[in-house]
Amino acid sequence: MSAPKIMAIRMGIYVLLIGYLLLDLFVFKGPLKKTLTEPQLDTEAAIAEAKAQGIVARVYYEPIYRKQVEERMKEYLWRRGRTPEETTFGERKSLRKVLLDEMIDELLVKIQVKVSPIEEYAVDQDELKQAMEIEEKRLGGTFDELANRSGWQGTEELEMRLGARIQRENYLKKKILADVSEEEARAWYEERKDEFVSPERRKVKWRSRDEGEFQEEWVDTSKLPKEIAEGVFKLSVGAQEKLGGYEIELLEIQEARNHAFEEVKELIIDALTSYQRGKGWKFFRHELLRARAKGDKVNKNKIQIFEENLVEE
């Protein structure tokens, strides 16, 4: 092949290469453009910066901040009538780890929801309103402080976050099917029917000796002090007695009895459904979501935890 032809071929290749580069960089924003312009989030400098910002974990590079874990811990303790100040360092350390694990799972689900048709998991407005009322009660006068600390834009952002949480729950309910038939519930009941027993009860009319008005109430031995219970359960219907500072009249006796299946059917079905959904969620979380985030060759190590940011106080 002559030298001019070789030069012409080379020039053609160079033109094609330059053309590809121009199209990738300025027109289509292809892989080369992304490589040059997107931040490299796995470098030592990027990880150090993430830690300096208070990030305790990243899921597909979506951050979870230490302040988010702290708010989740406060909510967890509030629902149990406690505050962080009433816990030990060891308890707080363990709680943060458990709650972060929970938040990672929620973020994985959030990522799944993002790629799903939004109308399938729409949030019921009444459900959202009820969730807002619960949160406003929990936060009380501290909402503004929390909003400033978390960088929220008022109650609208709180509503948005609660809506996203409900949407994730709706997603899981559809993905994790739990269906308990009446036959399954009846079989479960037959194995445990002796547990569905109402204790012997007494209907009494009572008042304190220092108070004027009588009250009527059904009681069993678990609701009364031992000495009063012994006296009440010896009375016959219509009898009156003064026991432990109270005037008591026995109105009615109800013997202990087993509940029929129809009385407790809905309770059993609800309990078994919750149990099945819990098992399904555990499988879904660990076998599907985490396997996808940690195990595939293309998206390896998409869950990163910076433990030093999590445990220090």
Contacts in CASP RR format, 6 or more apart in sequence:
PFRMAT RR
TARGET T0000
AUTHOR 0000-0000-0000
METHOD contacts of the structure
MODEL  1
MSAPKIMAIRMGIYVLLIGYLLLDLFVFKGPLKKTLTEPQLDTEAAIAEA
KAQGIVARVYYEPIYRKQVEERMKEYLWRRGRTPEETTFGERKSLRKVLL
DEMIDELLVKIQVKVSPIEEYAVDQDELKQAMEIEEKRLGGTFDELANRS
GWQGTEELEMRLGARIQRENYLKKKILADVSEEEARAWYEERKDEFVSPE
RRKVKWRSRDEGEFQEEWVDTSKLPKEIAEGVFKLSVGAQEKLGGYEIEL
LEIQEARNHAFEEVKELIIDALTSYQRGKGWKFFRHELLRARAKGDKVNK
NKIQIFEENLVEE
21 32 0 8 1.000
24 30 0 8 1.000
24 31 0 8 1.000
24 32 0 8 1.000
24 33 0 8 1.000
25 32 0 8 1.000
25 33 0 8 1.000
25 36 0 8 1.000
39 46 0 8 1.000
40 46 0 8 1.000
41 47 0 8 1.000
41 50 0 8 1.000
41 58 0 8 1.000
41 61 0 8 1.000
47 304 0 8 1.000
47 306 0 8 1.000
50 58 0 8 1.000
50 63 0 8 1.000
50 306 0 8 1.000
51 306 0 8 1.000
51 308 0 8 1.000
51 309 0 8 1.000
53 63 0 8 1.000
53 65 0 8 1.000
54 65 0 8 1.000
54 66 0 8 1.000
54 67 0 8 1.000
54 309 0 8 1.000
55 63 0 8 1.000
55 64 0 8 1.000
55 65 0 8 1.000
55 66 0 8 1.000
55 306 0 8 1.000
55 309 0 8 1.000
56 64 0 8 1.000
56 65 0 8 1.000
56 66 0 8 1.000
56 69 0 8 1.000
56 100 0 8 1.000
56 305 0 8 1.000
56 306 0 8 1.000
56 307 0 8 1.000
56 309 0 8 1.000
56 310 0 8 1.000
57 63 0 8 1.000
57 64 0 8 1.000
57 100 0 8 1.000
57 103 0 8 1.000
57 104 0 8 1.000
57 303 0 8 1.000
57 304 0 8 1.000
57 305 0 8 1.000
57 306 0 8 1.000
57 310 0 8 1.000
58 64 0 8 1.000
58 303 0 8 1.000
58 304 0 8 1.000
59 104 0 8 1.000
59 107 0 8 1.000
59 108 0 8 1.000
59 111 0 8 1.000
59 293 0 8 1.000
59 302 0 8 1.000
59 303 0 8 1.000
59 304 0 8 1.000
60 111 0 8 1.000
60 293 0 8 1.000
60 299 0 8 1.000
60 302 0 8 1.000
61 302 0 8 1.000
62 107 0 8 1.000
62 110 0 8 1.000
62 111 0 8 1.000
64 100 0 8 1.000
64 103 0 8 1.000
64 104 0 8 1.000
64 107 0 8 1.000
66 309 0 8 1.000
66 310 0 8 1.000
67 149 0 8 1.000
67 150 0 8 1.000
68 103 0 8 1.000
68 150 0 8 1.000
69 96 0 8 1.000
69 99 0 8 1.000
69 100 0 8 1.000
69 103 0 8 1.000
69 310 0 8 1.000
70 84 0 8 1.000
71 146 0 8 1.000
71 150 0 8 1.000
72 99 0 8 1.000
72 102 0 8 1.000
72 103 0 8 1.000
73 84 0 8 1.000
73 92 0 8 1.000
73 95 0 8 1.000
73 96 0 8 1.000
73 99 0 8 1.000
74 83 0 8 1.000
74 84 0 8 1.000
75 138 0 8 1.000
76 95 0 8 1.000
76 99 0 8 1.000
77 83 0 8 1.000
77 84 0 8 1.000
77 86 0 8 1.000
77 87 0 8 1.000
77 95 0 8 1.000
78 138 0 8 1.000
79 138 0 8 1.000
84 92 0 8 1.000
87 95 0 8 1.000
89 313 0 8 1.000
92 313 0 8 1.000
93 311 0 8 1.000
96 310 0 8 1.000
96 311 0 8 1.000
97 310 0 8 1.000
97 311 0 8 1.000
100 305 0 8 1.000
100 310 0 8 1.000
104 303 0 8 1.000
104 305 0 8 1.000
105 285 0 8 1.000
105 289 0 8 1.000
106 165 0 8 1.000
106 168 0 8 1.000
108 285 0 8 1.000
108 289 0 8 1.000
108 290 0 8 1.000
108 293 0 8 1.000
109 168 0 8 1.000
109 171 0 8 1.000
109 172 0 8 1.000
109 289 0 8 1.000
110 164 0 8 1.000
110 168 0 8 1.000
112 171 0 8 1.000
112 289 0 8 1.000
113 121 0 8 1.000
113 167 0 8 1.000
113 168 0 8 1.000
113 171 0 8 1.000
116 171 0 8 1.000
120 171 0 8 1.000
120 174 0 8 1.000
121 167 0 8 1.000
121 170 0 8 1.000
121 171 0 8 1.000
121 174 0 8 1.000
122 167 0 8 1.000
122 170 0 8 1.000
123 163 0 8 1.000
123 166 0 8 1.000
123 167 0 8 1.000
123 170 0 8 1.000
124 166 0 8 1.000
127 166 0 8 1.000
128 159 0 8 1.000
128 162 0 8 1.000
128 163 0 8 1.000
128 166 0 8 1.000
131 162 0 8 1.000
131 163 0 8 1.000
131 165 0 8 1.000
131 166 0 8 1.000
132 155 0 8 1.000
132 158 0 8 1.000
132 159 0 8 1.000
132 162 0 8 1.000
135 158 0 8 1.000
135 162 0 8 1.000
136 143 0 8 1.000
139 146 0 8 1.000
143 155 0 8 1.000
143 158 0 8 1.000
146 152 0 8 1.000
147 153 0 8 1.000
147 154 0 8 1.000
147 157 0 8 1.000
147 158 0 8 1.000
152 158 0 8 1.000
172 281 0 8 1.000
172 284 0 8 1.000
173 277 0 8 1.000
175 284 0 8 1.000
176 277 0 8 1.000
176 278 0 8 1.000
176 280 0 8 1.000
176 281 0 8 1.000
176 284 0 8 1.000
178 273 0 8 1.000
178 274 0 8 1.000
178 276 0 8 1.000
178 277 0 8 1.000
178 278 0 8 1.000
178 280 0 8 1.000
179 273 0 8 1.000
179 276 0 8 1.000
180 269 0 8 1.000
180 272 0 8 1.000
180 273 0 8 1.000
180 276 0 8 1.000
182 265 0 8 1.000
182 269 0 8 1.000
184 272 0 8 1.000
185 261 0 8 1.000
185 265 0 8 1.000
185 268 0 8 1.000
185 269 0 8 1.000
185 272 0 8 1.000
186 261 0 8 1.000
186 265 0 8 1.000
188 268 0 8 1.000
188 272 0 8 1.000
189 196 0 8 1.000
189 261 0 8 1.000
189 264 0 8 1.000
189 265 0 8 1.000
189 268 0 8 1.000
193 258 0 8 1.000
193 261 0 8 1.000
194 258 0 8 1.000
196 258 0 8 1.000
196 259 0 8 1.000
196 263 0 8 1.000
196 264 0 8 1.000
197 256 0 8 1.000
197 257 0 8 1.000
197 258 0 8 1.000
197 259 0 8 1.000
198 254 0 8 1.000
198 256 0 8 1.000
198 257 0 8 1.000
198 259 0 8 1.000
199 220 0 8 1.000
199 221 0 8 1.000
199 222 0 8 1.000
199 256 0 8 1.000
200 220 0 8 1.000
200 221 0 8 1.000
200 233 0 8 1.000
200 253 0 8 1.000
200 254 0 8 1.000
200 255 0 8 1.000
200 256 0 8 1.000
201 218 0 8 1.000
201 219 0 8 1.000
201 220 0 8 1.000
201 253 0 8 1.000
201 254 0 8 1.000
202 218 0 8 1.000
202 219 0 8 1.000
202 220 0 8 1.000
202 232 0 8 1.000
202 233 0 8 1.000
202 235 0 8 1.000
202 250 0 8 1.000
202 252 0 8 1.000
202 253 0 8 1.000
202 254 0 8 1.000
203 216 0 8 1.000
203 217 0 8 1.000
203 218 0 8 1.000
203 219 0 8 1.000
203 250 0 8 1.000
203 251 0 8 1.000
203 252 0 8 1.000
203 253 0 8 1.000
203 254 0 8 1.000
204 216 0 8 1.000
204 217 0 8 1.000
204 219 0 8 1.000
204 232 0 8 1.000
204 248 0 8 1.000
204 249 0 8 1.000
204 250 0 8 1.000
204 251 0 8 1.000
205 214 0 8 1.000
205 215 0 8 1.000
205 216 0 8 1.000
205 248 0 8 1.000
205 249 0 8 1.000
205 251 0 8 1.000
206 214 0 8 1.000
206 215 0 8 1.000
206 217 0 8 1.000
206 246 0 8 1.000
206 247 0 8 1.000
206 248 0 8 1.000
206 249 0 8 1.000
207 213 0 8 1.000
207 214 0 8 1.000
207 215 0 8 1.000
207 246 0 8 1.000
207 247 0 8 1.000
208 245 0 8 1.000
208 246 0 8 1.000
208 247 0 8 1.000
209 242 0 8 1.000
209 245 0 8 1.000
209 246 0 8 1.000
209 247 0 8 1.000
214 247 0 8 1.000
214 249 0 8 1.000
216 251 0 8 1.000
218 254 0 8 1.000
219 229 0 8 1.000
219 232 0 8 1.000
221 229 0 8 1.000
221 233 0 8 1.000
224 232 0 8 1.000
227 243 0 8 1.000
227 244 0 8 1.000
228 243 0 8 1.000
228 244 0 8 1.000
228 246 0 8 1.000
228 248 0 8 1.000
231 241 0 8 1.000
231 243 0 8 1.000
232 241 0 8 1.000
232 243 0 8 1.000
232 248 0 8 1.000
232 250 0 8 1.000
235 241 0 8 1.000
235 248 0 8 1.000
235 250 0 8 1.000
236 250 0 8 1.000
237 250 0 8 1.000
237 251 0 8 1.000
237 252 0 8 1.000
237 253 0 8 1.000
238 249 0 8 1.000
238 250 0 8 1.000
238 251 0 8 1.000
239 249 0 8 1.000
239 250 0 8 1.000
240 247 0 8 1.000
240 248 0 8 1.000
240 249 0 8 1.000
240 250 0 8 1.000
241 247 0 8 1.000
241 248 0 8 1.000
241 249 0 8 1.000
242 248 0 8 1.000
290 303 0 8 1.000
292 299 0 8 1.000
293 299 0 8 1.000
293 302 0 8 1.000
293 303 0 8 1.000
294 300 0 8 1.000
294 301 0 8 1.000
294 302 0 8 1.000
294 303 0 8 1.000
END
